[in-house]
Each structure stands twice: as structure tokens, then as C-alpha cells.
């Protein structure tokens, strides 16, 4: 539930399907942040 602490304390949606979409959005944002922080190494010429 780290996603909830970073992006909001609780779910805003009341409907289960909308809650699912909200969680998937949180996960997508966290995955993007993780992808941005992974260094790309290249061998020296």
C-alpha cells in the first residue's frame, strides 16, 4: 500500500470498478517513476 501513501491517503472512488482503475493508475505511475530511475549503462569505447 505504499502507492496509497505516496499518491493519496485513501481511495476517492466508491464503486469497485473505479477503485480498481484508481489503483491501476497508481501502479502505472509508480512503475514509470521506477523506469525513470533505472540507470542505462553503456560500455566505454
N, CA, C and O atoms as a Tripos MOL2 file, in Angstrom:
@<TRIPOS>MOLECULE
protein
  180   179    45     0     0
PROTEIN
NO_CHARGES

@<TRIPOS>ATOM
      1 N           0.7980   -1.1900    0.0000 N.3       1 UNK1
      2 CA          0.0000    0.0000    0.0000 C.3       1 UNK1
      3 C           0.8490    1.2660    0.0000 C.2       1 UNK1
      4 O           0.3500    2.3380    0.3440 O.2       1 UNK1
      5 N           2.0950    1.1660   -0.3710 N.am      2 UNK2
      6 CA          2.9510    2.3460   -0.4580 C.3       2 UNK2
      7 C           2.3990    3.3210   -1.4750 C.2       2 UNK2
      8 O           2.5190    4.5340   -1.3040 O.2       2 UNK2
      9 N           1.8000    2.8080   -2.5220 N.am      3 UNK3
     10 CA          1.1980    3.6660   -3.5450 C.3       3 UNK3
     11 C           0.1890    4.6160   -2.9310 C.2       3 UNK3
     12 O           0.1440    5.7890   -3.3000 O.2       3 UNK3
     13 N          -0.6070    4.1410   -2.0180 N.am      4 UNK4
     14 CA         -1.6420    4.9720   -1.4230 C.3       4 UNK4
     15 C          -1.0370    6.0880   -0.5830 C.2       4 UNK4
     16 O          -1.5770    7.1940   -0.5520 O.2       4 UNK4
     17 N           0.0760    5.8180    0.1000 N.am      5 UNK5
     18 CA          0.7070    6.8410    0.9200 C.3       5 UNK5
     19 C           1.3590    7.9090    0.0530 C.2       5 UNK5
     20 O           1.3860    9.0790    0.4350 O.2       5 UNK5
     21 N           1.8810    7.5290   -1.1020 N.am      6 UNK6
     22 CA          2.5240    8.4890   -1.9770 C.3       6 UNK6
     23 C           1.5220    9.3140   -2.7740 C.2       6 UNK6
     24 O           1.7350   10.5090   -2.9800 O.2       6 UNK6
     25 N           0.4610    8.7110   -3.2140 N.am      7 UNK7
     26 CA         -0.4600    9.3680   -4.1290 C.3       7 UNK7
     27 C          -1.8100    9.7010   -3.5070 C.2       7 UNK7
     28 O          -2.7210   10.1090   -4.2280 O.2       7 UNK7
     29 N          -1.9660    9.5460   -2.2320 N.am      8 UNK8
     30 CA         -3.2280    9.8520   -1.5540 C.3       8 UNK8
     31 C          -3.4510    8.8860   -0.4080 C.2       8 UNK8
     32 O          -2.9850    7.7470   -0.4460 O.2       8 UNK8
     33 N          -4.1540    9.3330    0.5950 N.am      9 UNK9
     34 CA         -4.3280    8.5080    1.7860 C.3       9 UNK9
     35 C          -5.3870    7.4160    1.6140 C.2       9 UNK9
     36 O          -5.2870    6.3600    2.2380 O.2       9 UNK9
     37 N          -6.3910    7.6570    0.7830 N.am     10 UNK10
     38 CA         -7.4320    6.6510    0.6000 C.3      10 UNK10
     39 C          -7.9930    6.7530   -0.8090 C.2      10 UNK10
     40 O          -7.7410    7.7170   -1.5320 O.2      10 UNK10
     41 N          -8.7500    5.7490   -1.1760 N.am     11 UNK11
     42 CA         -9.3760    5.7420   -2.4960 C.3      11 UNK11
     43 C         -10.4930    6.7720   -2.5400 C.2      11 UNK11
     44 O         -11.2870    6.8730   -1.6060 O.2      11 UNK11
     45 N         -10.5540    7.5260   -3.6120 N.am     12 UNK12
     46 CA        -11.5970    8.5350   -3.7640 C.3      12 UNK12
     47 C         -12.8870    7.9270   -4.3170 C.2      12 UNK12
     48 O         -13.9840    8.3860   -3.9970 O.2      12 UNK12
     49 N         -12.7480    6.8940   -5.1480 N.am     13 UNK13
     50 CA        -13.9140    6.2930   -5.7970 C.3      13 UNK13
     51 C         -14.6500    5.3680   -4.8270 C.2      13 UNK13
     52 O         -14.0390    4.7470   -3.9570 O.2      13 UNK13
     53 N         -15.9550    5.2880   -4.9880 N.am     14 UNK14
     54 CA        -16.7620    4.3850   -4.1570 C.3      14 UNK14
     55 C         -17.0740    3.0760   -4.8710 C.2      14 UNK14
     56 O         -17.2140    2.0350   -4.2290 O.2      14 UNK14
     57 N         -17.1810    3.1250   -6.1800 N.am     15 UNK15
     58 CA        -17.5080    1.9530   -6.9790 C.3      15 UNK15
     59 C         -16.2670    1.0570   -7.0860 C.2      15 UNK15
     60 O         -15.1510    1.5470   -7.2570 O.2      15 UNK15
     61 N         -16.4760   -0.2560   -6.9850 N.am     16 UNK16
     62 CA        -15.3470   -1.1910   -7.0010 C.3      16 UNK16
     63 C         -14.5500   -1.0970   -8.2940 C.2      16 UNK16
     64 O         -13.3200   -1.1160   -8.2620 O.2      16 UNK16
     65 N         -15.2370   -0.9960   -9.4420 N.am     17 UNK17
     66 CA        -14.5360   -0.9160  -10.7230 C.3      17 UNK17
     67 C         -13.6910    0.3510  -10.8040 C.2      17 UNK17
     68 O         -12.5800    0.3220  -11.3330 O.2      17 UNK17
     69 N         -14.1990    1.4360  -10.2960 N.am     18 UNK18
     70 CA        -13.4400    2.6890  -10.3020 C.3      18 UNK18
     71 C         -12.2750    2.6410   -9.3260 C.2      18 UNK18
     72 O         -11.2240    3.2250   -9.5920 O.2      18 UNK18
     73 N         -12.4430    1.9550   -8.1990 N.am     19 UNK19
     74 CA        -11.3480    1.7710   -7.2570 C.3      19 UNK19
     75 C         -10.2310    0.9610   -7.9090 C.2      19 UNK19
     76 O          -9.0510    1.2640   -7.7380 O.2      19 UNK19
     77 N         -10.6150   -0.0650   -8.6550 N.am     20 UNK20
     78 CA         -9.6360   -0.8830   -9.3670 C.3      20 UNK20
     79 C          -8.8590   -0.0380  -10.3720 C.2      20 UNK20
     80 O          -7.6360   -0.1450  -10.4630 O.2      20 UNK20
     81 N          -9.5630    0.7960  -11.1190 N.am     21 UNK21
     82 CA         -8.9080    1.6730  -12.0870 C.3      21 UNK21
     83 C          -7.9890    2.6670  -11.3820 C.2      21 UNK21
     84 O          -6.9080    2.9750  -11.8840 O.2      21 UNK21
     85 N          -8.4060    3.1640  -10.2380 N.am     22 UNK22
     86 CA         -7.5940    4.1180   -9.4800 C.3      22 UNK22
     87 C          -6.2950    3.4600   -8.9940 C.2      22 UNK22
     88 O          -5.2230    4.0610   -9.0670 O.2      22 UNK22
     89 N          -6.4040    2.2350   -8.5040 N.am     23 UNK23
     90 CA         -5.2040    1.5110   -8.0660 C.3      23 UNK23
     91 C          -4.2830    1.2010   -9.2410 C.2      23 UNK23
     92 O          -3.0630    1.3030   -9.1110 O.2      23 UNK23
     93 N          -4.8500    0.8230  -10.3850 N.am     24 UNK24
     94 CA         -4.0280    0.5480  -11.5640 C.3      24 UNK24
     95 C          -3.3020    1.8010  -12.0140 C.2      24 UNK24
     96 O          -2.1630    1.7190  -12.4740 O.2      24 UNK24
     97 N          -3.9300    2.9460  -11.8930 N.am     25 UNK25
     98 CA         -3.2900    4.2050  -12.2380 C.3      25 UNK25
     99 C          -2.1310    4.4970  -11.2950 C.2      25 UNK25
    100 O          -1.0630    4.9190  -11.7400 O.2      25 UNK25
    101 N          -2.3270    4.2770  -10.0010 N.am     26 UNK26
    102 CA         -1.2400    4.4580   -9.0220 C.3      26 UNK26
    103 C          -0.0600    3.5480   -9.3600 C.2      26 UNK26
    104 O           1.0920    3.9790   -9.3180 O.2      26 UNK26
    105 N          -0.3420    2.3210   -9.6870 N.am     27 UNK27
    106 CA          0.7070    1.3580  -10.0130 C.3      27 UNK27
    107 C           1.4340    1.7750  -11.2800 C.2      27 UNK27
    108 O           2.6570    1.6620  -11.3540 O.2      27 UNK27
    109 N           0.7010    2.2540  -12.2790 N.am     28 UNK28
    110 CA          1.3260    2.7090  -13.5210 C.3      28 UNK28
    111 C           2.2560    3.8930  -13.2740 C.2      28 UNK28
    112 O           3.3390    3.9700  -13.8530 O.2      28 UNK28
    113 N           1.8290    4.8120  -12.4140 N.am     29 UNK29
    114 CA          2.6730    5.9710  -12.0910 C.3      29 UNK29
    115 C           3.9380    5.5250  -11.3750 C.2      29 UNK29
    116 O           5.0330    5.9860  -11.6990 O.2      29 UNK29
    117 N           3.7940    4.6320  -10.4050 N.am     30 UNK30
    118 CA          4.9810    4.1450   -9.6820 C.3      30 UNK30
    119 C           5.9180    3.3690  -10.6010 C.2      30 UNK30
    120 O           7.1370    3.4820  -10.4730 O.2      30 UNK30
    121 N           5.3670    2.5840  -11.5230 N.am     31 UNK31
    122 CA          6.2060    1.8600  -12.4770 C.3      31 UNK31
    123 C           6.9750    2.8230  -13.3730 C.2      31 UNK31
    124 O           8.1310    2.5710  -13.7140 O.2      31 UNK31
    125 N           6.3400    3.9190  -13.7510 N.am     32 UNK32
    126 CA          7.0140    4.9200  -14.5920 C.3      32 UNK32
    127 C           8.1420    5.5920  -13.8190 C.2      32 UNK32
    128 O           9.2240    5.8020  -14.3660 O.2      32 UNK32
    129 N           7.9050    5.9290  -12.5580 N.am     33 UNK33
    130 CA          8.9600    6.5150  -11.7290 C.3      33 UNK33
    131 C          10.1300    5.5450  -11.5850 C.2      33 UNK33
    132 O          11.2900    5.9530  -11.6380 O.2      33 UNK33
    133 N           9.8250    4.2740  -11.4040 N.am     34 UNK34
    134 CA         10.8840    3.2650  -11.2820 C.3      34 UNK34
    135 C          11.6730    3.1560  -12.5760 C.2      34 UNK34
    136 O          12.9010    3.0660  -12.5450 O.2      34 UNK34
    137 N          10.9910    3.1620  -13.7070 N.am     35 UNK35
    138 CA         11.6630    3.0670  -15.0040 C.3      35 UNK35
    139 C          12.5620    4.2770  -15.2480 C.2      35 UNK35
    140 O          13.6250    4.1410  -15.8550 O.2      35 UNK35
    141 N          12.1590    5.4360  -14.7930 N.am     36 UNK36
    142 CA         12.9670    6.6390  -14.9790 C.3      36 UNK36
    143 C          14.2310    6.6170  -14.1270 C.2      36 UNK36
    144 O          15.2390    7.2170  -14.4990 O.2      36 UNK36
    145 N          14.1830    5.9310  -12.9880 N.am     37 UNK37
    146 CA         15.3340    5.9490  -12.0930 C.3      37 UNK37
    147 C          16.3320    4.8250  -12.3560 C.2      37 UNK37
    148 O          17.3910    4.8000  -11.7290 O.2      37 UNK37
    149 N          16.0300    3.8950  -13.2640 N.am     38 UNK38
    150 CA         16.9520    2.8100  -13.5710 C.3      38 UNK38
    151 C          18.0270    3.3430  -14.5210 C.2      38 UNK38
    152 O          17.7090    3.8100  -15.6150 O.2      38 UNK38
    153 N          19.2900    3.2760  -14.1120 N.am     39 UNK39
    154 CA         20.3460    3.8030  -14.9730 C.3      39 UNK39
    155 C          20.5900    2.9080  -16.1930 C.2      39 UNK39
    156 O          20.4740    1.6850  -16.1190 O.2      39 UNK39
    157 N          20.9180    3.5270  -17.2780 N.am     40 UNK40
    158 CA         21.2610    2.8030  -18.5040 C.3      40 UNK40
    159 C          22.7760    2.8870  -18.6450 C.2      40 UNK40
    160 O          23.3290    3.9700  -18.8340 O.2      40 UNK40
    161 N          23.4370    1.7500  -18.5530 N.am     41 UNK41
    162 CA         24.8890    1.7280  -18.6410 C.3      41 UNK41
    163 C          25.3070    1.3040  -20.0510 C.2      41 UNK41
    164 O          24.6830    0.4470  -20.6760 O.2      41 UNK41
    165 N          26.3650    1.9230  -20.5180 N.am     42 UNK42
    166 CA         26.9120    1.5820  -21.8310 C.3      42 UNK42
    167 C          28.4050    1.3580  -21.6710 C.2      42 UNK42
    168 O          29.0580    2.0430  -20.8830 O.2      42 UNK42
    169 N          28.9520    0.3960  -22.4190 N.am     43 UNK43
    170 CA         30.3830    0.1450  -22.3280 C.3      43 UNK43
    171 C          31.1750    1.3200  -22.9230 C.2      43 UNK43
    172 O          30.7560    1.9560  -23.8910 O.2      43 UNK43
    173 N          32.3200    1.5780  -22.3140 N.am     44 UNK44
    174 CA         33.1980    2.6480  -22.8200 C.3      44 UNK44
    175 C          33.8800    2.1690  -24.1060 C.2      44 UNK44
    176 O          34.2700    1.0070  -24.2180 O.2      44 UNK44
    177 N          34.0150    3.0630  -25.0520 N.am     45 UNK45
    178 CA         34.6620    2.7220  -26.3230 C.3      45 UNK45
    179 C          36.1610    2.7300  -26.1980 C.2      45 UNK45
    180 O          36.8630    2.4650  -27.1740 O.2      45 UNK45
@<TRIPOS>BOND
     1     1     2 1
     2     2     3 1
     3     3     4 2
     4     3     5 am
     5     5     6 1
     6     6     7 1
     7     7     8 2
     8     7     9 am
     9     9    10 1
    10    10    11 1
    11    11    12 2
    12    11    13 am
    13    13    14 1
    14    14    15 1
    15    15    16 2
    16    15    17 am
    17    17    18 1
    18    18    19 1
    19    19    20 2
    20    19    21 am
    21    21    22 1
    22    22    23 1
    23    23    24 2
    24    23    25 am
    25    25    26 1
    26    26    27 1
    27    27    28 2
    28    27    29 am
    29    29    30 1
    30    30    31 1
    31    31    32 2
    32    31    33 am
    33    33    34 1
    34    34    35 1
    35    35    36 2
    36    35    37 am
    37    37    38 1
    38    38    39 1
    39    39    40 2
    40    39    41 am
    41    41    42 1
    42    42    43 1
    43    43    44 2
    44    43    45 am
    45    45    46 1
    46    46    47 1
    47    47    48 2
    48    47    49 am
    49    49    50 1
    50    50    51 1
    51    51    52 2
    52    51    53 am
    53    53    54 1
    54    54    55 1
    55    55    56 2
    56    55    57 am
    57    57    58 1
    58    58    59 1
    59    59    60 2
    60    59    61 am
    61    61    62 1
    62    62    63 1
    63    63    64 2
    64    63    65 am
    65    65    66 1
    66    66    67 1
    67    67    68 2
    68    67    69 am
    69    69    70 1
    70    70    71 1
    71    71    72 2
    72    71    73 am
    73    73    74 1
    74    74    75 1
    75    75    76 2
    76    75    77 am
    77    77    78 1
    78    78    79 1
    79    79    80 2
    80    79    81 am
    81    81    82 1
    82    82    83 1
    83    83    84 2
    84    83    85 am
    85    85    86 1
    86    86    87 1
    87    87    88 2
    88    87    89 am
    89    89    90 1
    90    90    91 1
    91    91    92 2
    92    91    93 am
    93    93    94 1
    94    94    95 1
    95    95    96 2
    96    95    97 am
    97    97    98 1
    98    98    99 1
    99    99   100 2
   100    99   101 am
   101   101   102 1
   102   102   103 1
   103   103   104 2
   104   103   105 am
   105   105   106 1
   106   106   107 1
   107   107   108 2
   108   107   109 am
   109   109   110 1
   110   110   111 1
   111   111   112 2
   112   111   113 am
   113   113   114 1
   114   114   115 1
   115   115   116 2
   116   115   117 am
   117   117   118 1
   118   118   119 1
   119   119   120 2
   120   119   121 am
   121   121   122 1
   122   122   123 1
   123   123   124 2
   124   123   125 am
   125   125   126 1
   126   126   127 1
   127   127   128 2
   128   127   129 am
   129   129   130 1
   130   130   131 1
   131   131   132 2
   132   131   133 am
   133   133   134 1
   134   134   135 1
   135   135   136 2
   136   135   137 am
   137   137   138 1
   138   138   139 1
   139   139   140 2
   140   139   141 am
   141   141   142 1
   142   142   143 1
   143   143   144 2
   144   143   145 am
   145   145   146 1
   146   146   147 1
   147   147   148 2
   148   147   149 am
   149   149   150 1
   150   150   151 1
   151   151   152 2
   152   151   153 am
   153   153   154 1
   154   154   155 1
   155   155   156 2
   156   155   157 am
   157   157   158 1
   158   158   159 1
   159   159   160 2
   160   159   161 am
   161   161   162 1
   162   162   163 1
   163   163   164 2
   164   163   165 am
   165   165   166 1
   166   166   167 1
   167   167   168 2
   168   167   169 am
   169   169   170 1
   170   170   171 1
   171   171   172 2
   172   171   173 am
   173   173   174 1
   174   174   175 1
   175   175   176 2
   176   175   177 am
   177   177   178 1
   178   178   179 1
   179   179   180 2
@<TRIPOS>SUBSTRUCTURE
     1 UNK1         2 RESIDUE 1 A UNK
     2 UNK2         6 RESIDUE 1 A UNK
     3 UNK3        10 RESIDUE 1 A UNK
     4 UNK4        14 RESIDUE 1 A UNK
     5 UNK5        18 RESIDUE 1 A UNK
     6 UNK6        22 RESIDUE 1 A UNK
     7 UNK7        26 RESIDUE 1 A UNK
     8 UNK8        30 RESIDUE 1 A UNK
     9 UNK9        34 RESIDUE 1 A UNK
    10 UNK10       38 RESIDUE 1 A UNK
    11 UNK11       42 RESIDUE 1 A UNK
    12 UNK12       46 RESIDUE 1 A UNK
    13 UNK13       50 RESIDUE 1 A UNK
    14 UNK14       54 RESIDUE 1 A UNK
    15 UNK15       58 RESIDUE 1 A UNK
    16 UNK16       62 RESIDUE 1 A UNK
    17 UNK17       66 RESIDUE 1 A UNK
    18 UNK18       70 RESIDUE 1 A UNK
    19 UNK19       74 RESIDUE 1 A UNK
    20 UNK20       78 RESIDUE 1 A UNK
    21 UNK21       82 RESIDUE 1 A UNK
    22 UNK22       86 RESIDUE 1 A UNK
    23 UNK23       90 RESIDUE 1 A UNK
    24 UNK24       94 RESIDUE 1 A UNK
    25 UNK25       98 RESIDUE 1 A UNK
    26 UNK26      102 RESIDUE 1 A UNK
    27 UNK27      106 RESIDUE 1 A UNK
    28 UNK28      110 RESIDUE 1 A UNK
    29 UNK29      114 RESIDUE 1 A UNK
    30 UNK30      118 RESIDUE 1 A UNK
    31 UNK31      122 RESIDUE 1 A UNK
    32 UNK32      126 RESIDUE 1 A UNK
    33 UNK33      130 RESIDUE 1 A UNK
    34 UNK34      134 RESIDUE 1 A UNK
    35 UNK35      138 RESIDUE 1 A UNK
    36 UNK36      142 RESIDUE 1 A UNK
    37 UNK37      146 RESIDUE 1 A UNK
    38 UNK38      150 RESIDUE 1 A UNK
    39 UNK39      154 RESIDUE 1 A UNK
    40 UNK40      158 RESIDUE 1 A UNK
    41 UNK41      162 RESIDUE 1 A UNK
    42 UNK42      166 RESIDUE 1 A UNK
    43 UNK43      170 RESIDUE 1 A UNK
    44 UNK44      174 RESIDUE 1 A UNK
    45 UNK45      178 RESIDUE 1 A UNK
